[in-house]
Amino acid sequence: MAMAHDESDSATIDPRTPEGPGTTGPSDGGGDTAPAGGATAPRWLLRFVVAGLVLGALNLRPAISGLGPLLEEVRDGLGMNGTVAGLLTSVPPLCFAIFGGLAPRLARQKGPAAVVLAGMVAITVGLVLRPFAGGTATFLATTALALAGIAVSNVLMPVVVKHWFPDRVGTMTGVYSMALAMGTSGSAALAVPMTDALGGSWRVGLGVWAVLGAVAIVPWAVVLRDRSARAPEPQAEQEAVPEETEEAEERNRARKPAAAAAPLRITKSPTAWWLAVFFGLQASAAYITMGWLPQIFRDAGVSASSAGLMLAVTMGMGIPLSFVLPKMAARMRHQGPLVLVLGACGLISYAGLWLAPASGAWAWALVLGISNCAFPLALTMIGMRSRSSAGVVKLSAFSQSTGYLISIPGPLLVGALHDVSGGWNVPLVLMAALMVGQMAVGLLAGRDRAIEDGR
């Protein structure tokens, strides 16, 4: 879940082209590829960059999704109550909002490869230290260290793609997006079986993911040996803009041009605010799911290993749908119907978790996975609500940073309500209310408008 904070224009992927600015056509795969900086990169370096992208993306979620299936054991081991456990599930968006904002500046100073390498080191060290935590405060601190590494790496993965593969932005973005989804679902599915195979200690089960982080350090260390990789990134790009179809491109050209001299005041645009709230509510639903869904199933009598597999199914739905939804959304003038379909899936799953959490568990996990794909839809709408590259970056920066802050209370409230009520019915009511709000603001955010028009 990358965040954009750089408001520069020249390094931004044009939302009206599939592969970004400077695209000369599809690459045939032969010869060397020119990085954005202008120097020709040798093939061996590009191979290590690809390996670094894939391994790095695989590390961007296990610290979060691998914790959910073991949360009950962690709570018992550290003496956490539901409110504190809810705080733990709210830490990821908080870290994304805080540390993700530092990534563009660091990339301009040190270069994106160096910052991603530092991010992989932080993830690894945090995951190594977390199992040794003797109390809640230390556990939260080591988790925050890992999440800080995730945040900066999350933001800079598209920068790496833009820097080394300027003519293959769409393809390489798909590669690391799929690896990210695989890391999310894989860690959820393997958390309990791996813990059992290693002796049953939740500390070992959480710490073993540091091995994957250590492996990811290797290709980035090799990449950093090349002089061009150590060059600072003059204008870091944070978020690849989803592809648009020819129909969407025609609509962009048909819109009246914005006044060249008028500065874009993002906070004055109602559409920007609707997008920010929509992004925040869908992020809140996602982190509630990652943090609490396995526990809901376990409290209903589902085994820990099955609960982890169900979370894996939920998160794994993002692998195919992340490619389908943006193309569907780009063909539509109003993305409201997609917002309603995804929201309805969420409400159906919550109703199922209330009425038959154990007997229909697999169905609710699958339907909730469809609902959670509001994330690629939100990114697509961000790319379609502005006519310029600079506008997209500003809108992405505002909507994601504001949205992540909005998402923080949701998981915390779910844990607190569970503690107070002693069950999951009251938290499910809150989750349903948030989903209804997500549908309402999504309808407003999905209208065919441009922020340059002040709407």
Phi and psi in degrees as a GROMACS rama.xvg file:
@    title "Ramachandran Plot"
@    xaxis  label "Phi"
@    yaxis  label "Psi"
@TYPE xy
-77.7415  156.784  ALA-2
-124.064  139.315  MET-3
-103.555  135.422  ALA-4
-135.603  -9.48086  HIS-5
-90.5087  130.293  ASP-6
-101.237  18.326  GLU-7
-78.6534  161.347  SER-8
-106.336  -36.4476  ASP-9
-68.5995  -26.7188  SER-10
-98.0333  8.75123  ALA-11
-89.3107  139.531  THR-12
-73.44  126.716  ILE-13
-65.5022  124.602  ASP-14
-67.5046  -10.6779  PRO-15
-98.0677  2.06989  ARG-16
-126.714  144.925  THR-17
-65.4301  -34.6117  PRO-18
-116.471  9.9819  GLU-19
91.2931  176.51  GLY-20
-68.2026  148.746  PRO-21
80.5283  10.6462  GLY-22
-75.2789  129.929  THR-23
-107.678  5.47394  THR-24
122.845  168.655  GLY-25
-62.9697  139.833  PRO-26
-79.6808  144.506  SER-27
-86.1132  -1.01577  ASP-28
86.3394  -4.87249  GLY-29
-99.619  160.062  GLY-30
70.8956  -168.379  GLY-31
-93.6171  159.467  ASP-32
-110.494  137.113  THR-33
-86.8615  121.339  ALA-34
-66.7491  165.782  PRO-35
-60.1899  -27.9568  ALA-36
-71.37  -13.9779  GLY-37
110.03  -26.9838  GLY-38
-77.0318  147.478  ALA-39
-81.7005  125.365  THR-40
-91.5193  134.293  ALA-41
-67.2884  157.1  PRO-42
-61.7572  -39.1951  ARG-43
-60.8737  -36.0956  TRP-44
-68.0698  -42.5482  LEU-45
-64.0266  -35.0039  LEU-46
-62.9611  -41.6274  ARG-47
-69.3182  -33.9811  PHE-48
-63.7871  -43.4593  VAL-49
-61.1995  -45.355  VAL-50
-60.9149  -40.375  ALA-51
-64.7096  -39.3699  GLY-52
-61.6732  -48.5269  LEU-53
-66.3083  -50.2838  VAL-54
-66.3262  -37.6699  LEU-55
-63.8123  -44.4818  GLY-56
-63.9268  -35.2339  ALA-57
-62.3441  -22.1196  LEU-58
-93.5198  -1.21275  ASN-59
-84.2194  -3.26007  LEU-60
-134.659  -21.8176  ARG-61
-55.7553  -32.0016  PRO-62
-63.1344  -22.132  ALA-63
-100.328  -58.3891  ILE-64
-73.3618  -22.8108  SER-65
-77.0482  -11.5164  GLY-66
-85.4239  -35.7696  LEU-67
-53.2884  -50.7756  GLY-68
-64.3208  -19.4743  PRO-69
-107.668  10.2462  LEU-70
-62.0098  -36.9271  LEU-71
-62.0178  -43.3959  GLU-72
-66.7269  -38.9927  GLU-73
-64.3803  -43.1803  VAL-74
-62.0237  -43.7462  ARG-75
-66.4212  -40.8938  ASP-76
-68.4443  -32.4023  GLY-77
-106.644  -2.19795  LEU-78
70.2646  36.6314  GLY-79
-81.4864  141.122  MET-80
-91.4035  176.247  ASN-81
-62.8989  -35.9294  GLY-82
-65.5075  -43.345  THR-83
-67.0564  -39.3742  VAL-84
-63.0189  -36.4746  ALA-85
-64.3115  -37.3051  GLY-86
-61.2618  -39.0543  LEU-87
-61.0323  -40.6791  LEU-88
-74.7368  -14.1542  THR-89
-92.2716  -9.34756  SER-90
-63.906  -41.3079  VAL-91
-55.4653  -53.0184  PRO-92
-64.2234  -31.6167  PRO-93
-63.8648  -44.773  LEU-94
-65.9301  -38.1384  CYS-95
-62.49  -39.1435  PHE-96
-69.4679  -37.9771  ALA-97
-82.4767  -58.5857  ILE-98
-78.6398  -31.0789  PHE-99
-60.6123  -32.7995  GLY-100
-67.6488  -19.2607  GLY-101
-82.6995  -19.1455  LEU-102
-61.1083  -46.6288  ALA-103
-59.7662  -41.9776  PRO-104
-64.5626  -42.489  ARG-105
-63.8004  -38.1243  LEU-106
-65.3701  -37.2481  ALA-107
-67.6365  -28.1346  ARG-108
-87.9978  -41.9211  GLN-109
-112.52  -15.2328  LYS-110
96.1421  143.999  GLY-111
-64.3436  -36.1041  PRO-112
-62.7356  -41.7835  ALA-113
-64.9879  -38.4142  ALA-114
-71.5468  -40.1068  VAL-115
-64.0702  -40.4883  VAL-116
-59.2319  -45.283  LEU-117
-61.8597  -36.6031  ALA-118
-63.823  -42.8312  GLY-119
-63.3342  -37.7889  MET-120
-64.5203  -44.0139  VAL-121
-62.5008  -41.7106  ALA-122
-60.1103  -47.281  ILE-123
-63.6475  -47.2176  THR-124
-63.7122  -43.0167  VAL-125
-61.0006  -41.5986  GLY-126
-72.6458  -28.878  LEU-127
-69.6096  -41.6609  VAL-128
-80.5503  -28.1773  LEU-129
-58.0062  -41.3344  ARG-130
-64.6118  -19.0745  PRO-131
-89.4998  2.20108  PHE-132
-63.0112  130.246  ALA-133
-95.7271  -8.26712  GLY-134
-152.201  173.997  GLY-135
-63.5527  -41.7763  THR-136
-61.299  -45.1506  ALA-137
-65.9637  -39.699  THR-138
-61.7116  -43.3049  PHE-139
-64.9053  -39.5202  LEU-140
-65.8512  -45.1059  ALA-141
-69.084  -34.1711  THR-142
-63.7207  -42.1787  THR-143
-63.0179  -35.3399  ALA-144
-62.8018  -47.0568  LEU-145
-62.4087  -40.8218  ALA-146
-69.3487  -30.0326  LEU-147
-62.9271  -43.4142  ALA-148
-63.7072  -38.7544  GLY-149
-63.6796  -42.4875  ILE-150
-61.377  -49.7142  ALA-151
-68.8913  -37.7997  VAL-152
-68.0054  -39.4354  SER-153
-57.6407  -44.253  ASN-154
-68.957  -37.1384  VAL-155
-92.1723  -8.19869  LEU-156
-57.0153  -46.9269  MET-157
-63.2121  -28.428  PRO-158
-65.9132  -42.7016  VAL-159
-61.2607  -44.6272  VAL-160
-59.6948  -46.573  VAL-161
-63.5704  -37.3979  LYS-162
-71.6723  -47.1819  HIS-163
-98.7319  -18.1677  TRP-164
-132.511  60.2526  PHE-165
-65.2361  -21.8607  PRO-166
-99.0886  5.18848  ASP-167
-135.667  37.0315  ARG-168
-60.2917  -47.5773  VAL-169
-62.1566  -44.7433  GLY-170
-64.081  -49.2065  THR-171
-71.011  -30.9248  MET-172
-63.9532  -40.2505  THR-173
-62.5798  -36.7868  GLY-174
-63.0905  -50.4838  VAL-175
-74.9128  -27.8315  TYR-176
-65.3052  -40.9339  SER-177
-67.2036  -40.0321  MET-178
-63.4191  -37.8857  ALA-179
-63.2472  -45.0752  LEU-180
-64.8725  -37.1653  ALA-181
-65.7187  -39.0469  MET-182
-64.9422  -36.609  GLY-183
-66.5453  -52.7819  THR-184
-72.282  -37.0353  SER-185
-64.7405  -42.6549  GLY-186
-66.6823  -35.6679  SER-187
-66.2145  -40.2846  ALA-188
-72.0591  -35.4073  ALA-189
-92.5411  -11.4608  LEU-190
-54.5514  -53.2602  ALA-191
-74.1881  -48.4422  VAL-192
-58.1065  -39.5004  PRO-193
-67.4211  -40.236  MET-194
-61.9563  -44.2295  THR-195
-63.1393  -41.4144  ASP-196
-66.6182  -26.3742  ALA-197
-97.0954  13.6002  LEU-198
115.419  -8.60907  GLY-199
92.4956  -0.0804123  GLY-200
-85.5087  127.852  SER-201
-63.7  -27.0273  TRP-202
-64.9488  -44.0293  ARG-203
-68.0491  -40.2941  VAL-204
-62.3303  -34.0774  GLY-205
-80.753  -37.3839  LEU-206
-73.0667  -22.5621  GLY-207
-64.7305  -23.6115  VAL-208
-68.0774  -13.3264  TRP-209
-64.7468  -25.9602  ALA-210
-61.8697  -42.7053  VAL-211
-63.1364  -37.927  LEU-212
-64.7578  -40.6838  GLY-213
-63.4988  -38.1921  ALA-214
-64.2675  -38.6777  VAL-215
-68.5269  -22.0943  ALA-216
-65.9545  -34.0604  ILE-217
-59.8164  -55.6603  VAL-218
-62.5984  -33.8608  PRO-219
-71.3198  -33.2285  TRP-220
-64.8401  -37.9274  ALA-221
-68.5593  -44.7469  VAL-222
-58.0132  -39.6896  VAL-223
-69.0863  -15.5244  LEU-224
-69.2621  -23.6191  ARG-225
-77.0464  136.547  ASP-226
-62.4906  -38.8009  ARG-227
-65.2114  -28.2515  SER-228
-73.343  -20.2515  ALA-229
-89.1886  -3.73076  ARG-230
-71.4584  136.815  ALA-231
-60.9148  148.731  PRO-232
-87.889  112.234  GLU-233
-65.0644  -36.4361  PRO-234
-141.891  96.3055  GLN-235
-77.1592  134.529  ALA-236
-97.0808  137.561  GLU-237
-106.63  -27.7993  GLN-238
-141.812  119.472  GLU-239
-65.381  130.265  ALA-240
-83.6784  131.402  VAL-241
-59.1188  152.782  PRO-242
-65.4238  152.408  GLU-243
-120.894  154.055  GLU-244
-83.5645  174.558  THR-245
-63.1866  -34.835  GLU-246
-63.6083  -42.2039  GLU-247
-66.7574  -36.5678  ALA-248
-63.7343  -41.2999  GLU-249
-62.5141  -38.436  GLU-250
-64.449  -39.2055  ARG-251
-62.6395  -41.6896  ASN-252
-69.9195  -28.203  ARG-253
-75.3163  -21.396  ALA-254
-69.5449  149.194  ARG-255
-69.6085  142.097  LYS-256
-68.0791  145.532  PRO-257
-74.1224  154.049  ALA-258
-62.8709  124.433  ALA-259
-63.0175  -33.1676  ALA-260
-87.532  -12.6962  ALA-261
-81.5186  121.923  ALA-262
-69.3194  145.866  PRO-263
-85.5826  113.492  LEU-264
-101.287  95.7892  ARG-265
-63.2282  -34.0961  ILE-266
-74.1599  -10.2013  THR-267
-88.7847  -5.4272  LYS-268
-93.5102  119.73  SER-269
-60.3987  -36.3184  PRO-270
-61.05  -39.877  THR-271
-62.1278  -39.6581  ALA-272
-68.9325  -41.5745  TRP-273
-61.0924  -41.3086  TRP-274
-64.485  -40.1535  LEU-275
-62.8889  -43.9168  ALA-276
-67.9464  -41.0611  VAL-277
-61.2382  -44.7257  PHE-278
-61.897  -41.4877  PHE-279
-65.8851  -41.0651  GLY-280
-70.0455  -37.8176  LEU-281
-69.8907  -33.8598  GLN-282
-67.6246  -39.5275  ALA-283
-60.5952  -43.9355  SER-284
-62.243  -39.4592  ALA-285
-65.7561  -42.4667  ALA-286
-76.2693  -29.3998  TYR-287
-62.9503  -42.7643  ILE-288
-62.9122  -50.1718  THR-289
-63.7117  -36.0223  MET-290
-84.239  -33.9971  GLY-291
-118.488  -20.3226  TRP-292
-57.1596  -46.3033  LEU-293
-59.6619  -36.119  PRO-294
-69.3291  -36.0894  GLN-295
-59.7615  -45.8925  ILE-296
-65.0543  -42.1476  PHE-297
-64.5909  -40.206  ARG-298
-66.8854  -20.1834  ASP-299
-87.6325  -0.499247  ALA-300
104.406  3.09841  GLY-301
-77.8381  142.487  VAL-302
-67.6347  158.169  SER-303
-61.9997  -41.889  ALA-304
-66.0092  -40.9631  SER-305
-66.3908  -38.1458  SER-306
-62.3194  -39.5104  ALA-307
-64.7099  -40.6914  GLY-308
-64.9218  -36.2895  LEU-309
-66.6595  -39.32  MET-310
-63.7155  -37.3695  LEU-311
-62.1657  -39.9302  ALA-312
-63.6806  -44.0405  VAL-313
-59.0685  -49.3712  THR-314
-74.9558  -29.1916  MET-315
-69.4715  -19.0811  GLY-316
-61.1771  -22.5861  MET-317
-68.9651  -18.2795  GLY-318
-65.2025  -56.5138  ILE-319
-76.6412  -38.8458  PRO-320
-70.0377  -23.9664  LEU-321
-65.0369  -22.3438  SER-322
-90.5193  -30.0863  PHE-323
-83.0357  -47.2738  VAL-324
-60.033  -46.7266  LEU-325
-57.8853  -38.8547  PRO-326
-67.6327  -39.5573  LYS-327
-64.2956  -45.3836  MET-328
-64.0042  -37.1237  ALA-329
-68.5753  -20.3314  ALA-330
-85.7438  -5.84173  ARG-331
-107.34  140.538  MET-332
-72.4427  -33.0189  ARG-333
-129.136  121.734  HIS-334
-87.2681  7.01303  GLN-335
-55.1509  -43.2746  GLY-336
-58.0792  -38.9421  PRO-337
-66.2332  -40.0041  LEU-338
-58.2792  -43.6314  VAL-339
-67.9206  -39.9761  LEU-340
-63.9379  -45.8055  VAL-341
-65.6047  -40.3289  LEU-342
-65.0846  -40.1982  GLY-343
-62.9254  -37.8059  ALA-344
-61.9554  -39.7885  CYS-345
-63.0161  -44.0437  GLY-346
-65.8802  -37.4025  LEU-347
-63.1439  -43.4213  ILE-348
-66.4984  -39.1162  SER-349
-65.5541  -39.9995  TYR-350
-62.7994  -40.0941  ALA-351
-65.3768  -38.77  GLY-352
-66.1809  -27.7805  LEU-353
-75.3812  -47.0438  TRP-354
-86.8147  -39.7915  LEU-355
-147.816  66.0651  ALA-356
-63.119  -30.8842  PRO-357
-92.7335  -48.844  ALA-358
-66.7234  -30.6577  SER-359
-110.968  23.6555  GLY-360
-56.261  -45.0611  ALA-361
-65.3174  -37.5659  TRP-362
-65.97  -43.3443  ALA-363
-66.6137  -36.3346  TRP-364
-63.582  -41.1531  ALA-365
-66.8234  -47.9409  LEU-366
-65.7117  -37.7824  VAL-367
-66.1348  -31.6568  LEU-368
-63.1369  -36.4748  GLY-369
-64.9908  -44.4517  ILE-370
-60.8305  -38.2751  SER-371
-67.9171  -9.31772  ASN-372
-80.8547  16.5542  CYS-373
-65.5096  -19.0037  ALA-374
-62.8729  -54.409  PHE-375
-62.9958  -29.5773  PRO-376
-65.1797  -41.8706  LEU-377
-61.4754  -43.2757  ALA-378
-63.4546  -39.0907  LEU-379
-63.5968  -44.0161  THR-380
-64.4718  -36.4777  MET-381
-58.4525  -43.7115  ILE-382
-68.6229  -21.3825  GLY-383
-98.0825  -7.95786  MET-384
-95.2878  9.629  ARG-385
-139.483  151.114  SER-386
-93.8216  -10.491  ARG-387
-125.482  158.927  SER-388
-62.7149  -44.1124  SER-389
-62.1546  -37.9021  ALA-390
-65.968  -38.358  GLY-391
-63.5182  -42.6429  VAL-392
-63.8796  -44.4221  VAL-393
-63.0438  -42.5955  LYS-394
-66.2492  -41.2991  LEU-395
-64.9119  -42.648  SER-396
-60.3863  -46.4571  ALA-397
-69.0052  -49.4788  PHE-398
-68.1187  -37.5878  SER-399
-77.9249  -44.1188  GLN-400
-65.0462  -43.8144  SER-401
-65.8439  -41.192  THR-402
-63.0647  -42.5561  GLY-403
-63.2135  -35.2053  TYR-404
-66.8954  -39.4883  LEU-405
-63.4402  -32.2124  ILE-406
-76.6385  -13.7435  SER-407
-62.3223  -45.1363  ILE-408
-68.0262  -26.3717  PRO-409
-54.102  -59.0869  GLY-410
-61.4843  -33.7542  PRO-411
-65.1188  -43.1987  LEU-412
-66.783  -36.6811  LEU-413
-60.2948  -45.3537  VAL-414
-64.7078  -41.6089  GLY-415
-66.062  -43.0882  ALA-416
-66.1641  -34.5508  LEU-417
-64.167  -41.1268  HIS-418
-63.4754  -44.0163  ASP-419
-70.7988  -42.6559  VAL-420
-87.3246  -21.5294  SER-421
78.2601  9.34872  GLY-422
-156.671  -169.328  GLY-423
-107.545  -2.15799  TRP-424
-65.8999  -45.8107  ASN-425
-64.9085  -46.6092  VAL-426
-57.9611  -36.5159  PRO-427
-66.1141  -33.6759  LEU-428
-62.5577  -44.538  VAL-429
-60.3407  -45.2121  LEU-430
-61.2141  -39.8355  MET-431
-66.5355  -39.2806  ALA-432
-63.7683  -42.2208  ALA-433
-63.4906  -36.676  LEU-434
-67.3648  -39.7098  MET-435
-62.2282  -42.036  VAL-436
-61.8499  -39.6329  GLY-437
-61.0056  -41.9552  GLN-438
-64.4722  -41.5308  MET-439
-65.3018  -49.3139  ALA-440
-72.4372  -27.6943  VAL-441
-64.8979  -36.222  GLY-442
-61.5982  -39.6695  LEU-443
-72.4364  -39.4254  LEU-444
-71.0127  -24.7679  ALA-445
-83.4382  -0.96323  GLY-446
-68.741  149.829  ARG-447
-77.1261  82.8992  ASP-448
-136.451  161.049  ARG-449
-120.466  136.163  ALA-450
-66.6472  -22.1826  ILE-451
-64.5175  -20.854  GLU-452
-86.9623  2.61865  ASP-453
74.8697  20.9418  GLY-454
